[in-house]
Amino acid sequence: MLLVATVGLGVFDILNGYASVVWITILEALVVILVVHFVYEAMPKCRERLVIVGLAAAFDQNSIKSIQIHFDWNARQPHF
């Protein structure tokens, strides 16, 4: 799954003109996959396991985007 996600997202970015930020996309995919893996392994076997893992993935992805927006916004601010 790790290889498929990183290669698929990387190829998509390259083919659609986002080659300069392909490394960010691959890094995002790696972080989300690792967080999902660790949450899945830490959860006891129950019916709600997939729901909790899905919520963890959504929270992780939103956290990554928030950090990216914060650093991008700070990079554009003039420094006096």
N, C-alpha and C positions, 0 to 999 in steps of 0.2 A: 504494500500500500504506500509506503514511504517513497519508493522509487517512482511509482505511477503518478503520485500527486506532484512531486517535484518536476518530473520530466514533462508531464502534461501542461502544468501551469507555465513552465519555462518556455516550452515550444509555442504556446499561445502568445505569450508576451513578445517573443522574438518575431513571430509572424505578423503581429499586429502593430509593430512599431514601438514597442516598449522595451527595446533591448537594453537601454541604459539602466532600467530599474528591475531587470529580471532577477538579480541577486536578492533584492528585497522580497520579491514574491516567493522565491525558493526558501528564504529564511523564515518567512511567515508560515509557510506550509510545514516546515520542519518543526517549528515551535508548537503549532497547533497539534500536529500528529503526536509529538512527544507528550504534551499535556494530556491529550485524550488517552494515550496508552497508559500513563501512570494512574490516571483517575480510574480507568477501567480495571486495572490490576488491583488497585487498592479497595475497590468496592466488593462487598460480599455478594455472592450469587443470589440475586433476587429479581423480581419482575421489573422493578423500577430502575434497575441498573442502566439500561439504555437511555432512559429519560434523563438521568443525572449526568451521564456522560455527554449527552447532547447539549445540555445546559452548560456544562463546563466548557465544551468546545465553543459555544456561542459567546460565553463570557470572555474566554481567552481571545477570540478573534476581535471582539469589540475593544478589549484592552490594548491589543496590538495596534489597532487603528487609532485609538485615542493617543497612544504614545507617539505614533508617526505624525499625527496632526499637530501635536504639541511641539515636537522638534522641528517640523517643517515651518510652523508659524513663527517660532523663535528664530529660525535661520533667516527669515525674511524681514525681521525687524531691524531698523537701522540702529547701529551702536554709536553713541555719542561719547 
